[in-house]
Structures are given as C-alpha cells and as structure tokens.
Amino acid sequence: MSANQHVVDYLQYYCESSTTDFAILVNGKWGAGKSHLVKEFLTDWAKQATDRRVLIASFHGVTNFRQIDAEFYRQLHPILASKGMKLLGKIGRGALKATTKIDLDGDGIDDLTVSPQLPQIDLSEYSATPQGTILVFDDVERSPLQISDILGYINGYVENLGFKAIVIADESKITNKSPEYADIKEKLIGQTLRINSDVKGALPGFIDKIERAELKTLMSQRTDDIEYVFAASETNNLRLLKRGIWLLERLSAHFTDEQWQNRDGIAHFCFVFLALSLEVWSGRVQQSELGDFFVDEMTLYLREQNGNLITPVMTIRERYSMVNFNSFPLSLTLLRNVLLDGFIDNAEIQQALNNSAYFSNPTTDPAWKIAWHFFNASDDEFEAAVETVEREFLENDHWEVGTLLHFVGLRLRFSKMGAIAASVTEVKDQAIALIDRLVSSGKLPLFDEEGSPLDSGSDGLGYHEVSSFEFGEFFSHYRAKVGEVRRSKYPAEALELLQIMQKDVTSFSRKIYVNNFETSPYYDVPILSYIEPTRFVEDLLRLTGAGQVKVFSALKIRYQSNGLKGNLRPELPWLENVVKLLEERAESLRPATKDRVENLLQRDVIPYIKSAS
C-alpha cells in the first residue's frame, strides 16, 4: 500500500461527497510530493465524468488576489470563449459576504474578523454544480499576503459559493509567520491530510526518466539502497532526491566502459553522491564544511576524542552508518564544481574514479596510493607499500605538489600507527628539511593559491593527518617558502607583463584584475611595483589613445575595491611615482594626448591614491 493511500482515500471521499462544506489542507514539507499527488489524483478523478472540472492556482509570489482570479479565468477562458461570454460582465460579488466572523472561544461573541479581498469571479456562472468543480490553491505559504486574508479569500468560494477547495501548503512555514493561524484554520479548514514522502512510490518514476541504460539498470537493481540513503537523510524531500538522481545521470555519461564493469564501485559512488547532494542541497552542510568529508574516519574519531567540537560532517557520517564516505572518489574541488556550480569535466571525473579504492589496481598503482587505502589492503600489501614510500621520500628530488603532501600526510599516519620508527615530530622535521632542500635546488613545486591543496587534496584523495598540528606546521613552512620563491620571480614576471602591455593591452588588463574571461594571476599581487616607473610611463605613452584608456581603466578596476589598502599596498609608492612622471611629461605632450592623460589620471588613478593615503 502507498504511504499516502490515506490521502488518496480521503480525497476520493471529499471530491465525491455532496455534504462537505469546508476546505481541506494537504500538508507536508517542501519537496515531499504534495502537489504531484493531488494533481495526479485530480487528473484521474476529472476523467471519470464529463461534468467534472479542476482549477489550479499557485500562491507562489502572489501579491494580490486578482492574480488568482486571472489564473482561474485563463483556465476557464476556452469554455467562456466558445459560448461568446465575457468575464467582466460576470462578476458575482453581490452574493458574497463582506466579512467572515469567527468565534474563537465558543461564547457566542465574534473574536476575529477576516476581511479578505473577495473573489472577483463567480465561478458558479460557469459550472453546472459547484460540487463538480474542485479548486486547488497551491503554495499558500509562499505568498507575502496575510494567511488570514488568503483563507478568507478561499472561504469566499467555499462558504458563499459552495465550491470544494483543496489547499496545499507546508503548514510549518505558516505557523512560524502567523500566531493566529491555528485559530483561523480551525474554523475554515475541515480536514488536514499529512503527506509522507513516499520514496518507494516515487522512485520508479524517477528511475524511469533516466535515459542512460547502464545507470537505469543499476538504479532499478539497487532501489533498497537508494531508499536507505533517502530515509537516513531525514530530509523528506523527494524533489532533492530526484534532482540528485538526474545529476548522477549527467555524471554517469563520463564513466568509461571499463569503470562500468565494476558495478559495486559505481554503486558505491552513486550512493555516497546522493547522500552528499541531499545534505548540501538541504543546507545542512555549508561549503566551508565540505572538506571534512575528505578527512578519513580515524582522523575525525581522534579529533573528537581529543575534545574538538563535533562538526556537522561528523553527525552526518553517523546518520548514514551504512555509507562509506572514506572511499568517495571526487576531490573537494570536483564535488564543489558538480554540486554547487554544475560544472563537470570528463577527464577529471574519470581520473578521480580510477584513483579511488574501488577502481584502483594494486598491480599498477604507485605505492603511496596503496598505502592511502590501507583499510582495504592486506598487511603484506601495506607493509610493502610503506617500505617503498619511505625509500621514495628519501631519494626523490622531483615532486608534484599533491604527491608531496600525500607523502607527508601518509608518513605522519605511519608514525601514529607504528608502521615506521620515526616520531611525528621527526616526520614533520624531515618534511621541512625536504622543503628547504628543494628550495636550494630550485625544484620546489608551487601550488595554485586559488585552489590550495590544503583544502582540496589531489588525485581524488584527501590528505591523511591534514588536521594534525604537525601537518599544519609543515604546511605553514611550505607556504612561506612558496611565497619566497614566487616573490623572487616577480621582477622577471613584471618585465614580461610590461611586454604583454605593448603587444596586447586587453591581455595585460585581464592579468591584473579579476574578470570572467581568464585567470588573473596578479589581481592581488603587487607585481606592478617591480616595474621601473620611468619605463612604464614610456611604454604607456607609446600606446595608441585607445590603448592608454584601457590601461587606465584596468588600473581603476584594480584599485577601486580598496586594493591600495590591502595586498596591493606596496604598489602605492610606485603609483605615486607614475602619476608624478606623467604630470611632468604632460607639459611636453601634444594637445590630444596631454588632455587625455590629465583627464585619465584624475578619473582613474588619483582618487584611489588619495583614499589610500
């Protein structure tokens, strides 16, 4: 039996009864399937007799009742037009009461007066019998109108004109806004029906709309697992589940044929993804908290044991006791791209799956990946991997950023597990010494400030021990050395930037302020201070007039958000020198250029120097 059969049964009784003189409320959380159930039932009900009619209007965003009247008119219009009737001549306000009096305490004295905007359409003019027409008022809680006025408006149809009305709403959203709602409802709503999220009934319909055959088959075979994830989420929001399943279909288009052969691995990915999507889209996990999903379970456990606060992610892990988040393939960056931005990169998705525990190959994977998945490895596999990781750490002089950080995190974990003799302090000191050695040899790998590996991990895997004190100390040292190396490169990069300005002013501009076209590597880096002011002025004046305007506009955008008071503060003396040189040169410039430069200085540069001084 359907979880909402009781609702269907009562709707059948209500729609066919000739004695009911009240409205009913179908109540349930957003996304629970209220509207779908009611509309599906009424569609079938209306087909059973030619004199049955259903009119549906949503209060979502409605600011006056004329909008509801207009919607009913729109639905009735074909019938009216066929009879040559005109709406404006069929207003039946005379039969309606001006107010609805409500006696709240039963003492015979009216305690509350509801003064609604009364219906402008006398629907009885167009219905053989009001009993044959069902009015549906959806999304009642989403209107800025007073709930007392809304119910009074609906009452005008029910009490005065004898129509049946079904009100659809999330009642919890109404009671929070209207303290008097309970008293008004008692007098005007005759029956409340609560909708349960019927995932068992809704799921076949969601799956049926999946076009990719492999995913449809997998979902059909694993409905029990999907139902478990949905029940564990406690969101009761079928709309979010449907959205998650359809996003999975987009993702599944990027799985390789070889990956599809591992049905258990694909299934694991799907169920963890659905759980994460339900948590993120319901608002229970903030973007800044997503990183905890990529910290292994043991680290979270130890963090809790050490007295740290229990985070939302810890609570979520407990909620989904049958879901293993540890082996989820997507990195933090990929998850953000997919769930929050709708961006899917084919190569990155495939690589992430191949790097996960479910798709990794112990015979071809590097030792550090086998060690990373030690929960799934045998003792022999793990110990062999540890030995290889230790040897490579000592011998390797060519590192990628992500691999380096994985090695440091893994060695800290090895130490805590007793898999190596070094203490965590010794492991940290060894990692810092490696960084210094790479700086001296000019081989230090640099990371992208925009996608800090400390937050995102790499190769689809989070870093072990990333929250530990030792990892934090190592990374602070590493970050500082990266900054030193970067700054040592700025003079040469500044000259390259000046050359770009001569060849392509637009490209120069986009490199010094945030834009939607390309990455801006220097938007908050005081790179211009490394350019000799005299040379900058000479190269600027060699540009066409249009080129000079673009450069000044770029400087304005660069500094207009208080940049000279923040990271770009070191550029202030440089900018003052540039202005001084241009003002001196202006006296010898030809009239058009002189006028242009003087005006551009006043418009785009000098105001920001003054505000920063």
Buried (B, 14 or more C-beta within 10 A) or exposed (E): EEBBEBBBEBBEEBBBEEEBEBBBBBBBBBBBBBBBBBBEBBEEBBEEEEEBBBBBBBBEEBEEBEBBBBBBBEBBEEEBEEEEBEBEEBEBEEEBEEEBEBEBEEEEEEEBEBEBBBBBBBBBBBBEEBBBBBBBBBBBBBBEBBBBBBBBBBBBBBBBBBBBBBBBBBBEBBBEEBEBBEBBBEBBBBEEBBBBBBBBBBBEEBBEEBEBEBBBEBBBEBBEBBBBBBEBBEBBBBBBBBBBBEBBBEBBEBBEEEBBEBBEBBBBBBBBBBBBBBBBBBEBBEEEBBBBBBBBEBBBEBBEEEEEEEBBBBEBBEBBEEBBBBBBBBBBBBBBBBBEEEEBEEEBBBBBBBBBBBBBEBEEBBBBBBBBBBEBBEEEBBBBBBBBBBEBBEEEEEBEBBBBBBBBBBBBBBBBEEBBEBEBEBBBBBBBEBBEEBBEEEEBBEBEEEEEBBBBBBBBBBBBBBBBEBBBBBBEBBBEBBEEBEEEEBEEBBBEBBEBBEEEBEEBBBBBBEBEEEEBBBBBBBBBBBBEBEEBBEBBBEBEEEBBBBBBBBBBBBBBBEBBEEEBEBBBEBBBBBBEBBEEBBEEBEEEBBEBBBEBBEEBBBBBBEEBE
